[in-house]
């Protein structure tokens, strides 16, 4: 059987599975309704307790406090934070760090703001790859071998010290995950107080607006699985820089 | 039934507890870790503030979702399908295993990389995968160690809590084929490298599911190591096993769960990674799975639906706070419970999932009913009350233990003049009130009865339960004296409500 036929038969099998699943869905859900001793609810139920308590939704810090709190939280879990005025400063910081660490492979997201940093020109000795810029490449391997991954945060939350990154064809999930060091640029206006200020976009945008991967990153990868001894960099990046710019 | 295999390792909780207690290291490690986690939780609660309001909100969201589970689960399924996910339903563990294996066979999978999932433990899925020649690889550091040792997790959050670094170095050295120093960094470094290769070569990534968001069809994972992200980013196929009650309505509700879960589990403000995955990779994406399956598992969960005494079990968010708070867990460790889920939640969930009170009756006795589990629970599940219900059902079903009753007599003789046990007896009385309805006390013996057989059983090995009893007794007694007035009020309120003939708040609609 050639690959095309194999794929076709796999697609047929998936269709069969879906038909079986849809048939079962009715009995599965009806079984739940029966246990709840009432007919299936079809109208959206009133949800008076949706989301965080009201006092929390009104909670907001000023910009400097958001920066201070984010910094304190990120440092406390072993991350690094730099406060930078401009993207030129960010470029300088990243290239200095890359030189200091003798980075050979760097992978960055395919975004105009990062393009403008011209890391390729600034780091002639390193191989800087741009995520998904060449369909022939095996991009997961490029990210896995990278010393440094460079991303721009879509959002950040000060209260928990979290960076939020959303995936797209130009923004690989691997870039913030596989390299040894992660550099995340946070434009200061994207730094919010609460997680809820970020999540509200996903509710409002609705299902069809969401990317495949939404990741909240709150420091370097860690584990305490061996005798409660904190280990950094178990699977994800062990060194994480949050560069707050603007 | 495969679910019972954990039970066959020892004959009863008491036997397994003896085993656990003979291992001095385990006792110390469990105590150290649980105290550390408990301390972290208390600190996080205090720092965050308004903890009671958050807890109440968490409880209300869970109650609301479970009360409308048919609606929200259906909505989740429709949205997940619209995202391109292949959704499957499994009434039983066997069905869930069958579906998982069919997918693995279809994909000609050689290996499956797994991130932590209690549901797959519940299904004994690793075993099943091996049986068809597929290598299952646990990728959470602790789980990987446990898998090499051929054991099961002993704590929901820190699965290898019972192993020291020398034992771990031995296991990993055997795996590496070279001697690794018993140094945490060296050992973790080895696992990182080894598992990198496994992630890149695996055909399937398999995960559990902390929450599933009905309105967008997204599944959410909380973790610290990054292995769950690996498992959902690198392999071409993703299979997620999800308990049917994992649903929450919206991302707004996720903020509440994200506030409660990490703080309760480890005292963190948020786990290092929280990932919301909405369908397989988009066609132009260069990573993420091409094919994504979600298997929705019942496996006994629906037994709790519509049962006023146990429905709130479905509210559980699997944080492990009740384990860390429980004086009994701290002494006997997780394996003594014998099921997939240990601690107070396991003591109630295991028999409840299996509808098998006779076989699991002894677990309910491995609790002091001190209420620490309820107080620790971020969604306010009244576990201590459920333990009383479970004992009552056991007696009603005619599974009362004769030896235990005899023991109770001996026990009261020894203790009848002792003021030391007044506090416990007081709680015993309250426990009786809780199960008294229509002026009739159906449970004749107090909640203490679980302890008496441990107390009077002869021939315990030295340094066993009996020797630990002093500390445990003190801890329980102190715990009792410290029982918060509001909790006492709550328990009394329940009794009062019942006297008024009212329900107990479970029948939310």
Interface residues (C-beta under 8 A of the other chain):
Chain A: X10 X13 X14 X17 X18 X21 X24 X25 X28 X29 X30 X31 X32 X33 X35 X36 X37 X38 X40 X41 X42 X44 X45 X47 X48 X49 X50 X51 X52 X53 X55 X56 X73 X77 X131 X132 X139 X140 X141 X143 X144 X159 X160 X161 X162 X167 X168 X169 X172 X173 X174 X177 X194 X195 X196 X199 X200 X202 X203 X206 X207 X208 X210 X211 X212 X213 X214 X215 X216 X217 X218 X219 X220 X221 X222 X223 X224 X225 X226 X227 X228 X229 X231 X233 X234 X235 X236 X237
Chain B: X29 X32 X33 X36 X50 X53 X54 X57 X60 X61 X64 X67 X68 X69 X70 X71 X73 X74 X77 X79 X82 X83 X86 X87 X88 X89 X91 X102 X106 X139 X140 X141 X142 X145 X158 X159 X160 X164 X165 X168 X184 X185 X187 X188 X191 X192 X195 X196 X200 X215 X216 X217 X218 X224 X225 X226 X227 X229 X230 X232 X233 X234 X244 X249 X250 X251 X252 X253 X254 X255 X256 X258 X259 X268 X269 X270 X271 X272 X273 X274 X275 X276 X277 X278 X279 X280 X281 X282 X284 X285 X286 X287 X288 X291 X296 X298 X302 X305 X306 X509
